[in-house]
Amino acid sequence: MKRAIYTKVEQFLRDDDFIRYVLDSSPEKDSYWVSYETAAPLIRAAYLKACDILLHLDNCELLTPEQTQALKQRIFRSLHIVAN
């Protein structure tokens, strides 16, 4: 399956596979996503910002509180986690 190449933060944050990749504590990582670490500067910047947002959702200034809550709920659903 061919994947799209993302260039914007929002594209990463809409992809459940990316979300799982960032939040999964498994040592085995998907080489597709790892390839973004060495991508062109603007693409790499979007990738790193999306990672940062996912890892620090409660402190994200790019999203409204409502958007943050909606994203968290989507993450929990995609990872099959029950929210507290």
C-alpha positions in Angstrom: 0.0 0.0 0.0 1.4 3.4 -1.0 1.2 6.1 1.6 0.8 9.8 1.0 3.7 12.1 1.9 2.6 14.5 4.6 3.9 18.1 4.6 1.6 19.7 7.3 1.1 19.1 11.0 -2.6 18.6 10.5 -2.1 15.7 8.1 0.0 13.8 10.6 -2.5 14.4 13.4 -5.3 12.9 11.3 -3.5 9.7 10.7 -4.2 6.9 13.2 -1.1 5.0 12.2 1.0 8.0 12.9 -0.6 8.5 16.3 0.0 4.9 17.2 3.6 5.2 16.0 4.2 8.2 18.3 2.4 7.0 21.3 3.4 3.3 21.1 6.1 2.4 23.6 7.1 -0.6 21.5 10.8 -0.6 20.6 9.9 -1.7 17.0 9.1 1.4 14.9 7.6 1.7 11.5 10.4 2.6 9.1 8.0 4.7 7.1 7.6 7.2 9.9 11.2 7.1 10.9 12.0 8.2 7.3 10.4 11.6 8.2 13.3 12.2 10.7 15.6 12.7 7.7 13.2 14.4 5.3 13.5 17.8 3.8 13.5 20.6 6.5 9.9 21.8 6.1 8.5 18.3 6.1 10.7 17.2 9.0 9.6 20.3 11.0 5.9 19.4 10.5 6.6 15.8 11.5 8.5 16.9 14.7 5.8 19.4 15.6 3.1 16.8 15.2 5.1 14.4 17.4 5.5 17.2 20.0 1.8 18.0 20.0 0.9 14.3 20.6 3.4 14.0 23.4 2.4 17.2 25.1 -1.3 17.6 24.2 -2.3 19.4 27.4 0.2 22.2 26.7 -0.5 22.6 23.0 -1.1 26.2 22.0 -2.0 25.4 18.4 -5.3 23.7 19.4 -8.3 25.0 21.2 -9.3 23.1 24.4 -12.2 21.6 22.4 -9.8 20.5 19.6 -7.4 19.0 22.2 -10.2 17.1 23.8 -11.6 15.8 20.5 -8.1 14.7 19.4 -7.6 12.9 22.7 -10.9 11.1 22.3 -10.0 10.1 18.8 -6.6 8.8 20.0 -8.1 6.8 22.8 -10.6 5.3 20.4 -8.0 4.4 17.8 -5.8 2.8 20.5 -8.7 1.2 22.2 -8.0 3.0 25.5 -10.8 3.9 28.0 -10.5 7.6 29.0 -10.6 8.4 32.7 
